[in-house]
């Protein structure tokens, strides 16, 4: 079995290096049986894969390994109600959320129901005016539009009162969600599909909202094929590009069913001309004719769909995914790209102001938890600001924007501090809060913010040690130069997609020598570039955002490096470069 032991002397200027110790006998056995190298075998053991079968399933991620959707509680009830609506020509509304997962879920459910001939519309609330989840005014509008059934996607598990209201005006509600229930399950819903609810024994709990929606249409397709012998049903594989989009954007662990969705969905997303809206978005972002990976989705495509939701209505995000006319799709893609540039400008301004506040008042030295606030900050981008500030100073962080005496905040945390539990203990200072260990949202009266700042700090220092404020890098295994070869890189490619729950492996190589003086390249000269050598073998290295290491690296010639090996994108498979994760002088 794999275990981790921390070597206290292992520290770079920025990170604490945590070494994993893996069972040598197990890694050697797997290496021989699965025809993989020792470093890959060590990585797989660190991922909890100890058998040939589990490794085969991990690499291949076959669609046949998707679980039976009827294992989810209430799926059968939801399927029966939708089929009843189809038979009786009822109008159905898909009610989504305004983030990428919600937009993807909405588009997925809409496209499938439209495909089978249902009368279907969708509704996504305005983030700034309506907030998250169901609301009674929206339900009134949906009723007025002639709908007798609402299917929620990526929301609804906390909407008991709103669902009761819908029932009172003869609108049924089916809930599909993936969030933790905060109280009682909506009792008046026709069906509640959420793997986190009590009495649900579904084996895989970590689905994104779009994953839960996909499980429902899997079950619905199966039942429809039995009930309507002559019905033409779509190939569900064709929807996996949308499922991959929402799953990656929601940063759920890319393991189990999520890995299957994303691995196959990225292939569909890479097809040319498969979906008009996404094809035009790929064109406008320079990704046409590109093999799409999870980074392209997370850093290029998803932010453009997310931008409109952050700044107000995200109706255009759904339109982009369901649009069939190429000219309309091009117009929507351009609009989303422009909106994203506008959003980036807002974020840059607020981020600069946030850093200036911290540095001017030495808040990162005075406080172990940061609480920053302003009446001028846009509420749609504060979650991104919270993440960036937390990453820069490695402190639990709350960013608050104030309007009419009420602060709306977004919080992010470091691994050692459970944010949800912390906010729970400070709930007397808050109007509302919700979230989980690493991320949360709050509302606070403005006169309580300074007190929250002090109490947040006091709580954190009472629970954490000084070492908890040093970010860690976990190392899979140490390697020698001869082990870093084309076979290793090709095998590592099979481990994609990387992301939450399946991060890029981290290798360590000791006592490498600087072959020539390192340089810094790119915009702002931020990226480390150079060559290192060990045992007569030469490697090109690239390290992104390493400018702060410049002076440190000038003073030494022999280093220990943490890296991920990959093929140089400019030379194909002709040369290997080492993507540096961290670097320190050799002891």
C-alpha positions in Angstrom: 0.0 0.0 0.0 1.1 3.6 -0.6 2.0 5.8 2.3 3.3 9.3 2.5 6.1 10.6 4.7 7.1 14.2 4.9 10.9 14.9 4.9 11.1 18.2 6.8 14.4 19.3 5.3 13.0 19.2 1.8 11.9 22.7 1.0 12.4 25.1 -1.9 12.1 28.9 -1.6 8.3 28.5 -2.0 7.1 24.9 -1.4 7.3 22.0 1.0 8.2 18.8 -0.8 6.2 15.8 0.4 7.6 12.4 -0.8 5.4 9.4 -1.3 6.9 6.0 -0.4 5.4 3.2 -2.5 5.7 -0.5 -2.0 8.7 -1.6 -4.1 7.3 -5.2 -4.5 3.9 -3.9 -5.8 5.4 -1.4 -8.3 7.8 -4.0 -9.6 5.1 -6.6 -10.0 2.8 -4.1 -11.8 5.6 -2.9 -14.0 6.3 -6.4 -15.2 2.6 -7.6 -15.6 1.3 -4.4 -17.3 4.4 -3.7 -19.4 4.9 -0.2 -17.9 8.0 1.5 -16.6 8.8 1.7 -12.9 8.0 5.4 -12.6 4.5 4.9 -14.2 3.9 2.0 -11.9 4.7 4.1 -8.9 2.3 6.8 -10.1 -0.5 4.3 -10.6 0.0 2.9 -7.1 -0.2 6.4 -5.8 -3.6 6.7 -7.6 -4.8 3.6 -5.7 -4.5 1.2 -8.6 -3.1 -2.1 -7.5 -4.3 -4.6 -10.1 -4.0 -5.2 -13.8 -7.7 -4.9 -14.3 -8.0 -1.5 -12.5 -5.0 -0.2 -14.5 -6.6 -1.4 -17.8 -9.9 0.3 -16.9 -8.0 3.5 -15.9 -6.1 3.7 -19.2 -9.0 2.8 -21.4 -12.0 4.2 -19.5 -14.5 2.2 -21.6 -18.0 3.5 -21.9 -19.3 0.1 -20.9 -18.0 0.9 -17.4 -20.7 3.6 -16.9 -22.9 2.5 -14.0 -26.6 1.6 -14.3 -28.5 4.9 -14.0 -31.4 3.2 -12.3 -29.1 2.8 -9.3 -29.7 6.5 -8.6 -32.6 7.0 -6.2 -35.8 8.3 -7.9 -34.6 7.9 -11.5 -37.4 5.5 -12.2 -40.0 8.1 -10.9 -38.5 10.8 -13.0 -38.5 8.7 -16.1 -42.1 7.7 -15.7 -43.2 11.4 -15.2 -41.3 12.5 -18.3 -42.8 9.8 -20.4 -46.2 10.8 -19.1 -45.5 14.3 -20.2 -44.4 13.1 -23.7 -47.6 11.1 -24.2 -49.8 14.0 -23.1 -48.0 16.7 -25.1 -47.1 18.7 -21.9 -44.7 21.6 -22.2 -41.6 21.0 -20.1 -39.2 23.6 -18.8 -35.5 22.9 -18.0 -34.4 25.1 -15.1 -30.7 25.5 -14.8 -27.9 27.3 -13.1 -25.8 30.2 -14.5 -22.3 28.6 -14.3 -20.8 26.3 -17.0 -22.0 23.1 -15.3 -25.6 24.5 -15.2 -25.5 25.8 -18.7 -24.1 22.5 -20.0 -26.8 20.6 -18.0 -29.5 22.8 -19.4 -28.4 22.4 -23.0 -27.9 18.7 -22.6 -31.4 18.1 -21.2 -33.0 20.5 -23.7 -31.3 18.9 -26.7 -32.3 15.4 -25.7 -35.9 16.2 -25.0 -36.2 18.2 -28.2 -34.7 15.3 -30.1 -37.4 12.9 -28.9 -40.1 15.3 -29.8 -41.1 17.0 -26.6 -42.3 20.5 -26.3 -39.5 21.9 -24.2 -38.2 25.4 -23.2 -35.5 26.4 -20.7 -34.9 29.0 -18.0 -31.7 30.2 -16.5 -32.0 32.8 -13.7 -30.1 36.1 -13.8 -27.2 35.8 -11.4 -27.3 39.4 -10.2 -31.1 39.9 -10.1 -32.4 36.4 -9.1 -29.5 34.6 -7.5 -29.0 30.8 -7.4 -31.7 28.2 -7.7 -35.5 28.2 -8.1 -37.5 31.3 -7.2 -41.2 31.9 -7.2 -41.3 34.7 -9.7 -39.5 32.5 -12.2 -41.9 29.7 -11.5 -44.8 32.1 -12.2 -43.3 32.9 -15.6 -42.8 29.3 -16.4 -46.4 28.5 -15.5 -47.6 31.4 -17.6 -45.5 30.0 -20.5 -47.7 26.9 -20.4 -45.4 24.5 -18.6 -46.8 21.8 -16.3 -43.4 20.2 -15.5 -40.1 21.7 -14.4 -36.8 19.6 -14.5 -34.1 21.3 -12.5 -30.5 20.7 -13.5 -27.5 21.5 -11.2 -29.8 23.0 -8.7 -33.0 22.4 -6.7 -31.9 20.3 -3.7 -32.3 23.2 -1.3 -35.6 24.6 -2.9 -38.2 22.9 -0.8 -40.4 26.1 -0.4 -40.2 27.0 -4.1 -41.1 23.4 -5.1 -44.1 23.5 -2.7 -45.2 26.8 -4.3 -44.9 25.2 -7.8 -47.0 22.3 -6.6 -49.7 24.8 -5.4 -50.1 26.2 -8.9 -50.1 22.7 -10.5 -46.5 22.6 -11.8 -44.7 19.4 -11.0 -40.9 19.5 -10.3 -38.2 16.9 -10.9 -34.9 17.8 -9.2 -31.6 16.7 -10.6 -28.6 18.1 -8.6 -25.2 17.1 -7.2 -24.9 19.4 -4.3 -25.0 18.4 -0.6 -28.5 18.8 0.9 -28.5 21.4 3.6 -31.8 20.4 5.2 -34.8 18.3 4.3 -35.1 16.9 0.8 -37.9 18.6 -1.2 -40.9 16.5 -0.2 -43.3 17.7 -2.8 -41.0 17.1 -5.8 -42.1 14.3 -8.1 -38.5 12.9 -7.9 -35.2 14.0 -6.4 -32.1 12.7 -8.1 -29.0 13.6 -6.2 -26.3 11.0 -5.2 -25.6 12.9 -2.0 -29.1 12.6 -0.6 -29.8 10.1 2.2 -30.8 6.6 1.2 -29.1 7.0 -2.2 -26.7 4.0 -2.6 -25.3 5.1 -5.9 -21.6 4.0 -5.9 -20.1 7.1 -7.4 -21.0 10.3 -5.6 -18.7 12.9 -7.4 -20.8 13.5 -10.5 -21.1 17.1 -11.8 -24.6 18.4 -12.4 -24.3 17.6 -16.0 -23.2 14.1 -15.1 -26.4 13.6 -13.1 -28.4 15.0 -16.0 -26.7 12.6 -18.4 -27.6 9.6 -16.1 -31.2 10.6 -16.3 -31.2 10.7 -20.1 -29.4 7.3 -20.1 -32.3 5.9 -18.1 -34.9 7.7 -20.2 -33.5 6.5 -23.5 -33.5 2.9 -22.1 -37.1 3.1 -21.0 -38.3 4.9 -24.2 -36.8 2.1 -26.3 -39.0 -0.4 -24.4 -42.2 1.7 -24.4 -42.1 3.1 -27.9 -41.0 0.5 -30.4 -40.9 2.8 -33.4 -39.3 5.9 -31.8 -36.0 7.1 -33.2 -33.6 7.8 -30.3 -30.3 9.8 -30.5 -26.8 8.3 -29.9 -25.9 9.5 -26.4 -22.2 9.4 -27.3 -22.9 12.5 -29.4 -23.7 14.5 -26.2 -20.5 13.7 -24.4 -18.8 16.9 -25.6 -21.3 18.9 -23.5 -20.9 16.5 -20.6 -17.1 16.9 -20.7 -17.4 20.7 -20.8 -19.5 20.9 -17.7 -17.6 18.2 -15.8 -14.2 19.9 -16.4 -15.5 23.4 -15.6 -17.0 22.3 -12.3 -13.6 20.9 -11.1 -15.1 17.6 -9.9 -12.5 14.8 -9.5 -11.7 13.3 -12.9 -11.9 9.7 -11.6 -14.6 7.0 -12.0 -17.5 8.0 -14.3 -16.2 11.5 -14.6 -13.0 10.2 -16.2 -15.0 8.2 -18.7 -17.2 11.2 -19.5 -14.2 13.5 -20.1 -11.9 11.0 -21.9 -14.6 10.3 -24.5 -16.1 13.7 -24.4 -12.8 15.4 -25.4 -12.7 13.2 -28.4 -16.1 14.3 -29.5 -15.2 17.9 -28.7 -12.2 17.6 -31.0 -14.4 16.6 -34.0 -14.7 19.2 -36.6 -18.2 20.6 -37.2 -19.9 18.4 -34.6 -21.7 21.2 -32.8 -22.0 24.6 -34.4 -21.6 26.7 -31.3 -18.6 25.0 -29.9 -16.9 24.8 -33.4 -17.3 28.6 -33.7 -15.9 29.1 -30.2 -12.9 26.9 -31.1 -12.3 29.0 -34.2 -12.4 32.3 -32.4 -10.0 31.0 -29.7 -7.6 29.5 -32.2 -8.4 25.9 -31.3 -9.7 24.7 -34.7 -8.1 21.5 -35.9 -6.7 21.0 -32.4 -6.9 17.9 -30.3 -8.8 19.4 -27.4 -7.6 18.6 -23.8 -8.9 19.4 -20.4 -6.7 22.6 -20.2 -8.3 23.9 -23.4 -11.7 23.5 -21.8 -10.8 24.8 -18.4 -8.8 27.8 -19.4 -10.1 28.8 -22.9 -13.6 27.5 -23.7 -15.4 27.3 -20.3 -14.4 30.9 -19.2 -16.1 32.4 -22.2 -19.3 30.5 -21.5 -18.9 31.4 -17.8 -18.3 35.1 -18.4 -21.9 36.0 -19.4 -23.2 34.2 -16.3 -20.8 36.0 -14.0 -21.9 39.4 -15.3 -25.6 38.8 -15.4 -27.7 36.6 -17.7 -26.1 33.5 -19.2 -28.9 32.8 -21.7 -26.4 33.2 -24.5 -24.3 30.3 -23.1 -27.2 27.9 -23.5 -28.0 29.4 -26.9 -24.4 28.8 -28.1 -24.6 25.1 -27.2 -28.0 24.4 -28.7 -27.6 26.6 -31.8 -27.7 24.7 -35.1 -27.3 27.7 -37.6 -23.6 28.3 -38.2 -24.0 32.1 -38.8 -25.9 32.6 -35.5 -23.4 30.4 -33.7 -20.5 32.6 -35.0 -22.3 35.7 -33.8 -22.8 34.2 -30.3 -19.2 33.0 -30.1 -17.9 36.5 -30.9 -20.3 38.0 -28.3 -19.1 35.5 -25.6 -15.5 36.2 -26.5 -16.0 40.0 -26.2 -17.9 39.5 -22.9 -15.0 37.4 -21.6 -12.5 40.2 -22.4 -14.7 42.6 -20.6 -14.8 40.2 -17.6 -11.0 39.8 -17.7 -10.6 43.6 -17.5 -12.9 43.8 -14.5 -11.0 41.0 -12.8 -7.6 42.5 -13.5 -8.6 45.8 -11.9 -10.1 44.2 -8.8 -7.2 41.8 -8.4 -4.7 44.7 -8.6 -6.7 46.5 -6.0 -6.8 43.4 -3.8 -3.0 42.9 -3.9 -2.4 46.5 -3.2 -4.6 46.4 -0.1 -2.8 43.3 1.2 0.7 44.7 0.5 0.0 48.3 1.7 -1.3 47.2 5.1 0.9 44.0 5.4 -2.4 42.0 5.9 -0.6 38.8 4.9 1.8 39.3 7.8 -0.8 40.4 10.3 -3.5 37.9 9.5 -3.6 34.2 8.8 -6.9 34.6 7.1 -7.6 37.4 4.7 -10.9 39.3 4.5 -10.9 42.0 1.8 -13.9 44.2 1.0 -15.1 47.1 -1.2 -18.3 48.7 -2.4 -16.9 49.0 -5.9 -16.2 45.3 -6.7 -18.4 43.4 -9.1 -20.2 40.5 -7.4 -19.9 38.3 -10.4 -16.1 38.0 -10.3 -15.3 37.8 -6.6 -15.1 34.0 -6.6 -12.2 34.2 -9.1 -10.5 37.0 -7.0 -10.8 34.9 -3.9 -9.1 32.0 -5.6 -6.2 34.1 -6.9 -5.6 35.9 -3.6 -5.7 32.6 -1.7 -3.2 31.1 -4.2 -0.8 34.1 -4.0 -0.6 34.4 -0.2 -1.7 30.9 0.7 -4.1 32.1 3.3 -7.9 31.2 3.7 -9.5 34.2 1.9 -12.8 35.9 1.8 -13.6 38.6 -0.8 -16.6 40.8 -0.1 -18.5 43.3 -2.2 -20.9 45.6 -0.4 -24.2 47.0 -1.6 -26.9 48.7 0.5 -25.2 47.7 3.7 -25.0 44.0 2.8 -21.8 42.2 2.0 -21.9 39.3 -0.5 -18.7 37.3 -0.2 -16.9 34.4 -1.8 -14.4 32.4 0.2 -11.6 29.9 -0.7 -9.3 27.9 1.6 -6.0 26.0 1.9 -6.0 22.2 2.4 -5.3 22.4 6.2 -8.4 24.5 7.0 -12.0 23.3 6.7 -13.7 26.5 5.4 -17.3 25.2 5.9 -16.7 24.2 9.5 -14.9 27.5 10.2 -17.8 29.6 8.9 -20.2 27.5 10.8 -18.4 28.4 14.0 -18.6 32.1 13.0 -22.3 31.9 11.9 -23.4 34.4 14.6 -21.5 37.1 12.5 -23.1 36.0 9.2 -26.5 36.3 7.7 -26.2 33.2 5.6 -23.4 30.9 4.4 -23.0 27.7 2.4 -20.3 25.7 0.7 -17.8 23.0 1.5 -14.2 22.5 2.8 -12.5 24.6 0.1 -15.1 27.0 -1.2 -18.1 28.9 0.2 -20.3 31.9 -0.2 -21.5 34.2 2.5 -23.7 37.2 3.3 -22.7 39.5 6.0 -24.0 42.9 7.3 -21.4 45.5 6.5 -20.9 46.6 10.1 -19.8 43.0 11.0 -17.1 42.7 8.4 -14.2 44.1 10.5 -15.2 41.8 13.3 -15.3 38.9 10.9 -11.8 39.7 9.8 -10.5 39.5 13.3 -12.5 36.4 14.3 -11.6 34.6 11.1 -7.9 35.1 11.9 -8.3 34.0 15.5 -10.1 30.9 14.5 -7.4 29.9 12.0 -4.5 30.4 14.3 -6.2 28.4 16.9 -6.5 25.4 14.5 -3.4 25.6 12.3 0.4 25.4 12.8 2.9 27.6 11.0 3.8 24.8 8.6 0.2 24.6 7.4 0.8 28.0 5.6 3.5 26.6 3.3 2.1 25.1 0.1 3.0 21.4 -0.6 3.9 19.5 -3.7 3.5 15.8 -3.5 6.1 13.8 -5.3 5.2 10.5 -7.0 8.7 9.1 -7.3 12.4 9.9 -7.9 13.8 9.1 -11.3 17.2 8.9 -13.1 17.8 10.3 -16.5 17.7 7.0 -18.3 14.1 6.5 -17.1 12.9 9.7 -18.7 12.3 8.6 -22.3 9.7 8.5 -25.1 8.1 5.4 -23.8 7.5 7.1 -20.4 6.0 10.2 -22.0 3.7 8.2 -24.3 2.5 6.1 -21.3 1.8 9.3 -19.3 -0.3 10.6 -22.2 -2.6 7.6 -21.6 -3.3 8.9 -18.1 -5.0 12.0 -19.5 -7.3 13.8 -18.9 -5.5 15.4 -15.9 -7.4 17.5 -13.4 -8.8 17.4 -10.0 -8.5 13.9 -8.6 -6.0 12.9 -11.3 -3.3 15.6 -11.4 -0.2 15.5 -13.5 2.3 13.2 -12.0 5.3 14.8 -10.3 8.8 13.4 -10.6 12.0 14.3 -8.8 15.5 14.2 -10.2 18.4 14.9 -7.9 21.7 16.8 -8.6 21.1 18.0 -12.1 23.6 20.5 -13.4 22.9 23.8 -15.1 24.2 23.3 -18.7 24.1 27.0 -19.5 22.7 30.1 -17.8 18.9 30.0 -17.6 16.9 32.7 -19.4 13.4 34.1 -18.9 11.1 34.3 -21.9 7.5 35.3 -22.8 5.4 38.3 -22.0 7.0 40.0 -19.0 9.9 37.6 -19.1 8.1 35.3 -16.6 8.9 31.8 -17.9 12.1 29.9 -17.1 13.9 28.4 -20.0 17.1 26.5 -20.3 19.0 23.1 -20.4 20.1 20.8 -17.5 22.4 17.8 -17.6 22.9 14.7 -15.6 25.0 11.6 -16.3 25.7 12.9 -19.8 22.0 13.2 -20.7 20.7 16.7 -21.7 17.2 17.9 -21.1 15.4 21.1 -22.1 13.4 22.6 -19.3 10.4 25.1 -19.2 9.0 26.6 -16.0 6.0 28.8 -16.2 5.8 31.8 -13.9 9.2 31.3 -12.2 10.4 34.9 -12.4 10.6 35.2 -8.6 13.2 32.4 -8.6 15.6 34.4 -10.9 18.1 35.6 -8.3 18.0 32.3 -6.4 18.8 30.3 -9.6 21.8 32.6 -10.5 23.6 31.6 -7.3 23.8 27.9 -7.8 24.7 25.4 -10.5 23.4 22.1 -9.1 19.7 21.5 -8.4 17.0 19.1 -7.4 14.0 19.5 -9.7 10.3 18.5 -9.6 8.9 18.1 -13.1 6.5 16.5 -15.5 8.0 15.2 -18.8 6.2 16.0 -22.1 6.9 16.2 -25.8 7.8 19.7 -27.0 4.7 21.0 -28.8 6.9 22.6 -31.5 8.8 19.5 -32.4 6.2 16.8 -31.9 7.6 13.6 -30.5 11.2 14.5 -31.6 12.2 15.9 -28.3 11.3 15.7 -24.6 11.1 18.8 -22.4 10.7 18.8 -18.6 7.9 21.1 -17.4 9.3 22.3 -14.0 7.0 22.3 -11.1 9.6 23.5 -8.6 13.4 23.7 -8.2 15.8 24.0 -5.4 19.6 23.9 -4.8 20.9 20.4 -4.1 21.9 19.7 -0.5 
